[in-house]
Amino acid sequence: MDTHKRSIVKALSWRATGSVDTILISLVITGSIRLAATIGFTEVVTKSLLYYFHERVWLRVPFGRAKPSDGIS
């Protein structure tokens, strides 16, 4: 099971990647660096929180997990 600290670091690293993408797309659409940066930095906060809670919920979902071996053959 991942620790809360690991989930936070994963969320932040993923958001950094996603934010660069959002800023570039916003820049192309709006033509404004200032507006693109504002959009990008705003979504860092909202999507980091959403990702963190999404990760924590999925840690409780057993779907698709392999069952641990009990060592008995």
TAKANOR-V998958 format. One record per helix or strand of 3 or more residues. SS is the DSSP state (h for helix, s for strand). FROM is the first residue (numbers start at 1). TO is the last residue. If there is no record, write none. Layout:
# TAKANOR-V998958
SS/FROM/TO + SS/FROM/TO
This chain:
# TAKANOR-V998958
h/4/30 + h/33/58
